[in-house]
């Protein structure tokens, strides 16, 4: 993928968070400042399921099965991913045999080659295509920019060949455990995967949710806000119920919190749709949602506003092609 640039003209059409969402996190990020790297923390989720928080990059999940370990995503750097593997080794001597990825962004993918060569790599077909094409990726945390220029996704990966790439649904037997993987079409990107452990009632959902931000729709990767609504709606209807949702960049959340986030997204979409029907402009939308312009400064970018994203989807007709997964039945 392209290296992370320190001037962000595409991103600077973004804005402060919409009022429907909490404002617990800063909206302006600066990659010169870098922020403080969180300490790695291993959280027991119960029944052999674990969550690795901290360091730079996405949350990493892992499940200790009968004869091996199933990992979910990696950190943004090889070094941070090695630390996760070291912690896994403290828990079990069983080998890492499968590694599944929720999407193609560098903060959850750059450490993937730390996993053993014998581990089967699993991702969506769209994720594979995005990695092969070298699509631009948003930087999703206040981390030093140079960590993104050192990993695999700082360049296109045309020869990336996962053991399994799929569309729709993939059910796996991992020892005595059933693991279900869903890909419901465009949402955060074109190839987001949800990884569900039915017996645990827990699902790793990647970047489908940001607890203290508007959702991030990666239009350059085929992301689509209305597809995100569809996906979140399906997740709340799945049986057996998903009780715990684990995002890439937040602590686990429950059904009530996910439902509240979904309603906030739908409310913003509804308001923007009404404004488009009235012939309002992008300027009108930014004023109605109190969206300010970007702060000037090297390395700064502002978290994209959902209202602006929705307006552009509606007016520029950037509606992705429906995948076979999107056309399938909602479980």
C-alpha positions as CSV (number, residue, x, y, z in Angstrom):
1,X,0.0,0.0,0.0
2,X,1.0,3.6,-0.3
3,X,3.1,5.0,2.5
4,X,1.5,7.2,5.1
5,X,1.8,10.8,4.0
6,X,2.2,13.6,6.5
7,X,-0.1,16.0,4.6
8,X,-3.6,14.7,4.3
9,X,-5.5,16.6,1.6
10,X,-8.1,13.8,1.2
11,X,-8.7,13.5,4.9
12,X,-9.0,17.2,5.5
13,X,-12.5,17.3,4.1
14,X,-13.2,15.5,7.4
15,X,-14.7,16.9,10.5
16,X,-15.2,16.8,14.2
17,X,-17.4,14.0,15.4
18,X,-21.2,14.3,14.9
19,X,-23.1,15.2,18.0
20,X,-24.9,11.8,18.1
21,X,-21.7,10.1,19.2
22,X,-19.7,10.4,22.4
23,X,-16.8,12.8,22.4
24,X,-14.5,10.9,24.7
25,X,-11.5,10.8,22.3
26,X,-9.7,13.6,20.4
27,X,-10.8,14.2,16.9
28,X,-7.6,15.8,15.5
29,X,-4.6,13.4,15.2
30,X,-1.0,14.3,14.7
31,X,1.5,11.7,13.6
32,X,4.5,13.8,14.7
33,X,3.2,13.9,18.3
34,X,2.8,10.1,18.2
35,X,1.0,9.7,21.5
36,X,2.0,7.3,24.2
37,X,2.2,3.6,23.2
38,X,-0.3,1.6,25.4
39,X,1.1,-1.3,27.3
40,X,0.3,-4.8,26.1
41,X,-2.4,-6.4,28.1
42,X,-3.9,-9.9,27.8
43,X,-7.6,-10.2,28.8
44,X,-9.2,-13.5,29.5
45,X,-12.6,-13.7,27.8
46,X,-13.3,-17.2,29.1
47,X,-13.4,-20.7,27.6
48,X,-10.0,-20.4,26.0
49,X,-10.7,-17.1,24.3
50,X,-8.3,-14.1,24.9
51,X,-7.9,-10.5,23.8
52,X,-4.5,-8.8,23.4
53,X,-4.9,-5.0,23.9
54,X,-2.3,-2.3,23.7
55,X,0.8,-1.7,21.7
56,X,0.3,0.0,18.3
57,X,-2.5,-1.5,16.2
58,X,-5.7,-3.4,16.5
59,X,-6.9,-5.6,19.2
60,X,-5.7,-9.2,18.6
61,X,-7.9,-12.1,19.6
62,X,-6.8,-15.7,20.1
63,X,-8.5,-18.9,20.9
64,X,-6.7,-21.9,22.5
65,X,-8.3,-25.0,21.0
66,X,-7.8,-28.7,21.5
67,X,-4.6,-29.0,19.4
68,X,-3.7,-25.5,18.3
69,X,-4.3,-21.7,18.5
70,X,-6.6,-19.6,16.2
71,X,-5.5,-16.0,16.1
72,X,-7.5,-13.0,14.8
73,X,-5.7,-10.0,13.2
74,X,-2.2,-8.8,14.1
75,X,-0.7,-5.6,15.5
76,X,0.5,-2.7,13.3
77,X,4.2,-3.8,13.6
78,X,6.0,-7.1,13.6
79,X,7.6,-6.2,16.9
80,X,4.3,-5.7,18.7
81,X,2.9,-8.9,17.1
82,X,6.0,-10.9,18.4
83,X,5.1,-9.7,21.9
84,X,1.6,-11.1,21.4
85,X,3.0,-14.4,20.2
86,X,5.3,-14.5,23.3
87,X,2.3,-14.0,25.6
88,X,0.5,-16.8,23.8
89,X,3.5,-19.1,24.4
90,X,3.2,-18.3,28.2
91,X,-0.4,-19.6,28.1
92,X,0.0,-22.6,25.8
93,X,2.7,-24.6,24.0
94,X,0.2,-25.5,21.2
95,X,1.1,-24.1,17.8
96,X,-0.6,-21.3,16.0
97,X,-2.3,-23.1,13.2
98,X,-4.8,-20.5,11.8
99,X,-4.8,-16.7,11.5
100,X,-7.9,-14.9,10.3
101,X,-8.1,-11.2,9.4
102,X,-11.1,-9.0,9.8
103,X,-10.0,-6.5,7.1
104,X,-6.9,-5.3,5.2
105,X,-6.0,-2.1,7.1
106,X,-2.3,-1.9,8.1
107,X,-3.0,-1.5,11.8
108,X,-4.4,-5.0,11.9
109,X,-2.3,-6.6,9.2
110,X,1.3,-5.4,9.2
111,X,2.4,-8.0,11.7
112,X,0.8,-11.0,9.9
113,X,4.1,-12.5,8.7
114,X,5.2,-13.0,12.3
115,X,2.8,-15.9,12.5
116,X,4.3,-19.3,11.6
117,X,4.6,-20.2,7.9
118,X,2.6,-23.3,8.7
119,X,-0.4,-21.3,9.9
120,X,-3.3,-21.1,7.5
121,X,-4.1,-17.5,6.6
122,X,-7.9,-16.7,6.2
123,X,-9.5,-13.5,4.9
124,X,-12.2,-12.4,2.6
125,X,-11.7,-12.4,-1.1
126,X,-12.1,-8.6,-1.1
127,X,-9.5,-8.2,1.6
128,X,-7.1,-10.3,-0.6
129,X,-7.9,-8.0,-3.6
130,X,-7.3,-4.8,-1.5
131,X,-3.9,-6.1,-0.3
132,X,-2.9,-7.1,-3.9
133,X,-4.0,-3.7,-5.3
134,X,-2.2,-1.6,-2.7
135,X,-5.2,0.5,-1.8
136,X,-4.6,3.5,0.4
137,X,-5.5,3.0,4.1
138,X,-6.5,5.4,6.8
139,X,-4.3,5.6,9.9
140,X,-6.7,5.0,12.8
141,X,-4.8,6.0,15.9
142,X,-2.4,8.6,17.1
143,X,0.7,6.5,16.4
144,X,4.0,7.6,14.9
145,X,3.6,7.6,11.1
146,X,6.8,5.7,10.4
147,X,5.4,2.5,11.8
148,X,3.1,2.3,8.8
149,X,5.9,2.7,6.3
150,X,7.7,-0.4,7.6
151,X,5.0,-3.0,7.3
152,X,3.7,-5.2,4.5
153,X,0.8,-3.0,3.7
154,X,3.0,0.0,3.0
155,X,3.2,-1.5,-0.5
156,X,1.0,-3.5,-2.8
157,X,1.1,-7.3,-2.2
158,X,0.2,-8.8,-5.5
159,X,1.5,-12.2,-4.5
160,X,-0.4,-12.4,-1.2
161,X,-2.0,-15.9,-1.2
162,X,-4.0,-16.8,1.9
163,X,-4.8,-20.4,2.3
164,X,-8.6,-19.5,2.3
165,X,-10.3,-16.4,0.9
166,X,-14.1,-16.4,0.8
167,X,-17.3,-14.4,0.3
168,X,-20.5,-14.8,2.3
169,X,-20.1,-17.3,5.2
170,X,-17.4,-19.7,6.2
171,X,-17.9,-22.3,9.0
172,X,-14.8,-23.9,10.5
173,X,-14.3,-26.7,12.9
174,X,-11.4,-25.9,15.1
175,X,-11.0,-29.1,17.2
176,X,-14.3,-29.3,19.1
177,X,-15.1,-25.6,18.5
178,X,-17.2,-24.2,15.7
179,X,-16.1,-20.8,14.4
180,X,-18.3,-18.9,12.0
181,X,-16.9,-16.1,9.7
182,X,-19.3,-13.7,7.9
183,X,-18.7,-11.2,5.1
184,X,-21.9,-9.2,4.4
185,X,-20.6,-6.8,1.8
186,X,-19.3,-3.3,1.9
187,X,-19.2,-1.5,5.3
188,X,-16.0,-0.1,6.7
189,X,-14.2,-1.5,3.7
190,X,-15.4,-3.8,0.9
191,X,-14.2,-7.0,2.6
192,X,-14.9,-6.8,6.4
193,X,-15.2,-10.1,8.2
194,X,-16.9,-10.9,11.5
195,X,-15.5,-13.8,13.4
196,X,-18.0,-15.4,15.7
197,X,-17.6,-18.0,18.4
198,X,-21.2,-19.2,18.9
199,X,-20.5,-21.3,22.1
200,X,-18.9,-18.2,23.7
201,X,-21.5,-15.6,22.3
202,X,-18.5,-13.4,21.3
203,X,-17.6,-11.9,17.9
204,X,-14.6,-10.0,16.7
205,X,-15.9,-7.3,14.5
206,X,-12.8,-5.3,13.3
207,X,-13.5,-1.7,12.4
208,X,-17.3,-2.0,12.1
209,X,-17.6,0.0,15.3
210,X,-15.6,2.9,16.8
211,X,-17.0,3.5,20.3
212,X,-16.0,7.1,20.7
213,X,-16.0,8.2,17.0
214,X,-18.2,8.3,14.0
215,X,-17.8,5.1,12.0
216,X,-14.9,5.3,9.6
217,X,-16.0,4.5,6.0
218,X,-13.0,3.8,3.7
219,X,-14.6,4.9,0.5
220,X,-11.3,4.2,-1.4
221,X,-11.6,0.6,-0.4
222,X,-15.3,0.3,-1.3
223,X,-16.6,1.1,2.1
224,X,-20.3,2.1,2.3
225,X,-22.2,3.6,5.3
226,X,-25.6,2.0,4.3
227,X,-23.8,-1.4,4.0
228,X,-22.5,-0.8,7.5
229,X,-26.0,-0.3,8.8
230,X,-27.1,-3.5,7.1
231,X,-24.2,-5.5,8.6
232,X,-24.7,-4.2,12.1
233,X,-28.5,-4.9,11.9
234,X,-27.8,-8.5,10.8
235,X,-25.3,-9.0,13.7
236,X,-28.0,-8.1,16.2
237,X,-30.4,-10.7,14.6
238,X,-28.0,-13.6,14.5
239,X,-29.0,-16.7,16.4
240,X,-27.5,-17.8,18.7
241,X,-27.2,-14.2,19.9
242,X,-23.9,-12.4,19.9
243,X,-23.6,-11.1,23.4
244,X,-20.2,-9.6,23.2
245,X,-18.8,-7.5,20.3
246,X,-15.1,-7.0,20.2
247,X,-14.0,-4.0,18.0
248,X,-10.4,-3.4,16.8
249,X,-10.0,-0.2,18.8
250,X,-12.1,-0.4,21.9
251,X,-13.0,-2.6,24.8
252,X,-15.7,-5.2,24.2
253,X,-19.3,-3.9,24.1
254,X,-22.7,-5.5,24.5
255,X,-25.9,-5.6,22.5
256,X,-27.4,-2.4,24.0
257,X,-24.3,-0.3,23.2
258,X,-24.1,-1.7,19.7
259,X,-27.8,-1.0,19.2
260,X,-27.3,2.6,20.4
261,X,-24.4,3.1,17.9
262,X,-26.5,1.7,15.1
263,X,-29.4,4.0,15.9
264,X,-27.0,7.0,15.9
265,X,-25.7,6.1,12.4
266,X,-29.2,5.7,11.1
267,X,-30.3,9.0,12.6
268,X,-27.4,10.9,10.8
269,X,-28.2,9.1,7.5
270,X,-31.9,10.0,7.8
271,X,-31.1,13.7,8.4
272,X,-28.6,13.9,5.6
273,X,-31.0,12.1,3.2
274,X,-33.7,14.7,4.0
275,X,-31.3,17.5,3.3
276,X,-30.3,16.0,0.0
277,X,-34.0,15.7,-0.9
278,X,-34.3,19.4,-0.1
279,X,-31.5,20.2,-2.4
280,X,-29.1,21.3,0.3
281,X,-25.3,21.5,-0.3
282,X,-22.3,20.1,1.4
283,X,-21.8,23.5,3.0
284,X,-25.3,23.3,4.4
285,X,-24.6,19.8,5.8
286,X,-21.3,21.0,7.5
287,X,-23.2,23.9,9.1
288,X,-26.1,21.8,10.2
289,X,-23.8,19.2,11.9
290,X,-21.5,21.9,13.3
291,X,-18.6,20.4,11.4
292,X,-15.5,22.6,11.6
293,X,-12.6,22.7,9.1
294,X,-9.3,20.9,9.7
295,X,-6.6,22.5,11.9
296,X,-3.6,23.6,9.9
297,X,-0.4,21.8,10.8
298,X,2.0,19.3,9.5
299,X,1.0,15.8,10.2
300,X,-2.6,16.7,11.2
301,X,-5.7,15.0,10.0
302,X,-9.2,15.1,11.3
303,X,-11.5,12.1,11.8
304,X,-13.9,12.0,8.9
305,X,-17.5,13.0,9.6
306,X,-20.2,10.5,8.9
307,X,-22.5,13.2,7.7
308,X,-20.0,14.3,5.0
309,X,-19.5,10.7,4.0
310,X,-23.2,10.0,3.7
311,X,-23.8,13.2,1.7
312,X,-21.1,12.2,-0.8
313,X,-22.5,8.7,-1.1
314,X,-25.9,10.1,-1.9
315,X,-24.8,12.8,-4.2
316,X,-21.9,11.2,-6.0
317,X,-23.7,7.9,-6.3
318,X,-20.6,6.0,-5.1
319,X,-22.6,2.9,-4.3
320,X,-20.5,-0.3,-4.5
321,X,-21.5,-3.3,-6.5
322,X,-23.5,-5.7,-4.3
323,X,-21.6,-8.9,-3.6
324,X,-23.1,-12.3,-3.6
325,X,-22.9,-12.1,0.2
326,X,-25.0,-8.9,0.2
327,X,-27.6,-10.6,-1.9
328,X,-27.7,-13.6,0.3
329,X,-30.3,-14.2,3.0
330,X,-29.7,-12.5,6.4
331,X,-29.2,-15.8,8.3
